[in-house]
Amino acid sequence: MTARSALGRRLVLARVAAWEEAGVVDAGTAARIRAFEGAGAGSALPLALVLLGAFAVALGLAAIVSANWEDIPVRAKLGTHVAANLAGGVAAWRWWAAGRTARAEGALLLLSASTLLLIAHVGQSFQLQGDTTGLLGGWLLLASPFTLLLARGALHRWLWTLGLLAWLLGIIGDNSAWLEERRVFWLSVTAAAAGLYALRALPAAVGPWRAHFAGLGQAALLALPTLMLAGFPDFGETTAREWQDAAVAAVGGAALALAARLAVAEDRGPAGRRWTLLLAAAPALAMVPFLTEGAGGGVLTAALFAGFWLLAGREALAAGRPGLWNLAVGLVAARAFVVFLDAAGGLMATGFGLVVGGLVVIALGAAARRFMVRGGTPA
């Protein structure tokens, strides 16, 4: 424990004594505060030393094993690895049950990494053929149960999520030819986004993971029309197969997004109906450049882009989410600026186009500010 934190603890205890004497807090509350402060006294330094020592021991064991890798029997290597995984799982469970969150999170991170290495270890030991997608799929199958139920830290959530996203992209990429042949490539992309959003319907036992999946899936659904209607690249002439693929994704993706939204009972009421329709419409809007000839960078996609984000910003403002509102205004302003520059053409040679385009963006900013003032900021 550092000198600063110890000083802070003494200041807290002094304030508690003054509050108790002045009658601001009762004796029971003061005793609980003192017990809480005393429980953490001097705990950080020993824990840091233990973690540092454990890291040094792990590095030393890894160096010994790597130096004698070829001389160690396969059964001994795999048996030791499995035993280490089991020991890590037991330690994580005991610490989690005892409320030692920091130790449990550290053990879970090590267990998750060790599980990934164990799968690779098995493949290397028996010369199994596989790829990164299969490795990540096996890791998700083994690591997801204890990760979702026990892990609560943001670092652990995002590391697991990156593995999930890499696996999904790998599955789609490895099977892209097969998916395109059956006109379901874009449906698989929209299904992945809707599936992430549906994961927020997991049981309450997963704790902060529900909010994590809600934000992640919502961002994925909003990103679909944002990227596809942004005007780059120009999709050009659409073939019959691409048109059919896009049509299937527009209808099927909208249905999947709607189902993912309605998977949570709280989102089925009339209060969030407009937001439900926006999210359900996102996959269909993303397919417009394929369904409309030459619309890749045209006025139609720009109008749909602006209308989608203006409605999204309006709902965000009504829900008291100014960050999303600011994002909506910025995206619409940037898209309007690009459209104007495309239309200005030769004006860019003199710089006049940039001047007028900047004035257009300023006007959009002023209009957005007036809209916020008129709409009011929810409490």
N, C-alpha and C positions, 0 to 999 in steps of 0.2 A: 504494500500500500504506500503510495507516495505521500510526501509531507503535505502536499496541497490538499489531498482528499482527507487526510487525518485532521487538518485544520478545519476543513469544511464540516466534518462530523462534529468537532467540538463546538463550532458556531451554531449548528443545528441544535445540539443538546442545550447550549446556553439559552437559545431562543425558547425552546420548549419549557425550560425552567421558568423563564420570565412570563410566558403565556399562562403557565399553570398558576403562578403566583397572582397574576392579574385576573384570573378566572376566565381567560379566553378559551382554554381547553380544560376538560375535567381530568381527574387523576388517572382514570383508566386509559384515556386516549394518550396522555403523556407517557404512561408506562409502555404502551404498545409502540410508540415512536422510539422510545429509548431501546426497547428490545430489538426493533428492526435495525436501528443504527448499530447496535452492539453486535448483531449477528454477522454483519459484513466487515467488521473491524479486522484488518490484517489478513484478509482472505485472498487478495489479488496477487500479492508477491509470491506466496507459496504455490498458487495455481500456475502462475507464469513460469516459475522454476520447474514445476512438474512437467508442463507442456514442452518446455525447452529441452529438458532431459529426455522426455519420451521421443521427441523429434530426433535427438542425437542418437539414441539407441536404435531407432528405426533406420536411420541412415547407415549406422554401423552394421546392422544385420543385413541390410540390402547389399552393402559392399561385400560382406563375407559370402553371401549367397551367390552374388553375380560372379565373384572370383572363382567359385567352385561349382558353377552351374552344371557343367557337363558331367561332373563326378557324382552328383546327387541323384538317386533313383527317382523315377517319375512319381511313384506312389508316395515317396517321402515328401516330394515337393508339393504335390497336390493335397496330400493329407494335411500337411502343415498349413497350407493356405486355407483350406476349408476350416481347420480348427481355429485359425486366427479370425476368420469371418464369424464363426459361432461365438467366440469369446467377445468380439466386438459387439455383436448383437446383444449378448447378455448384459454387457457393461452398459450399452446405451439404454436398454430397457430398465435396468436397476436405477440408473441415474435419472432417467425420465420419471420413473415412479416416485423417486425420492425428492423430486422438484429441483434437481440440480441441472438447470436448463443449459448452462454454458457447456458443462461436461457432456451432457447428452447430445447437444448439437455437434460438438467436436467429434464424438464417437460415431455419430451418424454419417458425418462427412467422410470420415476414414472408412467406414463400412461401405458406403456407396462407391467410393473409389476402389476399394479392395474387391468389391463384387464385379466391377467392370474389368479389373485386371484378372480376376479369376476366370471369367469367360474367355478372355484372350489366352490365358495360361492353358486352359483345357484345349482350345483349338491348336495352340502351338505344340502341346505335348503329344497329341494324337494326329497331327498333320491334317486337321480338318479344313476343308475349303469354305471360305466365307468372305464377306465384305463388311465394310463399316456399318452399313444399314442393319445387317443381321446382328452384329455385335451390339449396337445400340438397342435393338429390339429385345435381345436377351437380357441386357442390363435393365431396361425398363420393366420387363416382366418380373425380375427378381427384386429390384430395388424399390419399385413403386409402392408396394404395400406398407413397408416400414417407413418410407419417406413421407407418404401422405398422412399416415396416422400419427407419427411421432415428431417429425421435423417441423419447426415453427419459424426458424430464422429466415430472413429475406435472402441471404446469400444461398442457403440451401434450396430455397424455392426457385431461384433464378437459374442455378446450375442444373437442376432437374428439368426445368422448362427448356433450357437451351438444348439439352439432350433430346427432349421430346420433339422440339421443332426440327432439329437435325434429322431425327428418324423419319418424321413425316415428309420432309423435303426429299430425303433419300428414297423413300418408298415411291413418291410421285415421279422423281427423276429416273429411277431404275426401271419403272414401268411406263414411261411416257409414250413409247411407241404403241404399246398394247392399249393404253387408255385413249390415245388419239384415234386408233383404228376403230374403236367402239364408240366414238363420239362422247366420251365422258371425261376427257382430260380436265376441262375447266370445272366440271361438276366435282371432281375430286379435290380441286383447290378450294372451292366454296364449301365443300363438306368438311374439310380440315378446319377452316375458320369457324364454321358453325359448331363443330365438335368441341373446339376449345371453349366456346361460349357456354355450351351445354354442361361442361364440367363444373360450373358453379352450382349445379343442382346436387352435388355430392352431399353426403350426410354432414350434420353439424360437427361431428367428431373430428373432421379435418381442419377445423378452426379457420385460420387466416387464408388457407388455400382457396376457399370459396370466393372471397373477394379478389384474390389473385387471378383466378380463372375468369371472373366476371370482367375485370379490366383488360386482361389479355385478349379474351375472345371478342369483346366489344371493339377493341382497337383493331383486331384482324378484320372484322366485318366492315368497319369504317375505312380501312386501308384499301379494300378491294375497289370500290368506285373511285377513290382518290387517285390511285395509281393508274387505273385504266382510262380515266377521263381527263388525265392531266395534259394530254396532247402530245406526249412523246412516249415511245416512238410512234410514227404514223403507221397504222396497221395496213394501209393500202387496200387493195382489192381482196375481198374475202372469198375463199373457195367454198364449194358446197359443203364439204366435210367440216370446215371451220364454222360455217353458219349453223349447221346442225348441232355441233358441239356447244356453241354459244347458246343456242335456243334451249337445249337440255339443261345447261347450267343456269340460265335465267329462271326457268320454271322450277327446276329441282332445288337450286340453291336458295331461292326465295322461300320454298316450303321448308327446307332444313333450317334456315335462319329463324323462321317463324316458330318452328317446333322447339328450337333451342331457347328462344325467348320465353315461350310459354311453359318451359319445363319447371320454372320456379313459380309457385303460387302467388307470391307477392307482385309479380309482373303481369298478372292476368287482369288486373283491375283497370277501370277507365282512366285512372290518373296517368299511367304511362302508355296510353294507347298510341299517341303520335310517335313516341320513341320506338315502340314496337313496330309500327309501320315503316319507319325509317330504316331500322335494322333489317327488316324483312325485304325491303326494296333494294338494299345495297348490292346483293349478288346480281340482280337483274340489271341494275344500272351499269354495273361493271362490264356487262356483255354488250352494251350499246355500240361500241366501236366495231364489233364484229357483225352486228345485225344490221348496221346502216352503212351502205357503201360510202367510202371516202369520208367517214365521220371521225377519223382518228384525231385530227387536230382542228376540226371545224367548229362552227358556231353552236351546233346542237350539243356536242359534248361539253363545250364551255358553259352553256346555259344549264345543262343538267348538273354539272359540277357545282356551279354557283348556287343553284336552287337547293341541291342536297345539303350543302354545308350551311346555307343560310337558315334552313329549317332546323338542322342539327344545332346550330348556334342559338337559335331562338329557344329550343327546348332546354339546352344547357343553361341559358340565362334564367329561365323560369325555375330550373331545379337548383339554382344557386351554385353553379359550377363555372365561375368566370374564366378559369383556365381553358376549358374546352371552347367557350365563347370566343376568347382571344385567338385560339387556334383557327376557328372557323373564319373569323374576319381576315386573319392573315392569309389563309389559303385562298379565299375568294379574291382578295386584293391582288395576290400574286398571279392568279389565273386571269384576271381581267387585264393585268399589265401585259401578260404574254399574248393574249388575244389582240390587244391594241397594237403591239409591236408587229404581229403577223399582218394585221390589216394596214398598218402604216406603210410598210414596204420601203419605198425609196426615201421616205422622210428620215430614215435612220442615217442617211449619208450626211445630213446637215446637223444632226442632233436634235432637230425639232421634235422628232417622234419621241425621244426620251423625255423631253420637257413636258409635252402633252401627256405622255403616259404617267409621269410622276404626278401631274396635277389630278389625273384620274384616280390614282391610288390615294392621294391626299383627300379627295372628295369622298372616297369610300370610307376612309378612316373617320372623317367628320360625321358621315351618316351613321356609322357604327356607334360613335360616341353618343349621338343624339338618341339612337335607338336604346342604348343602355340607360340613359337618363330617363327616357320616357317609360321604359319597362320597369325601372326601379330595380334595386338589388334586394333579393329576398333575405329575410332575417336568417 
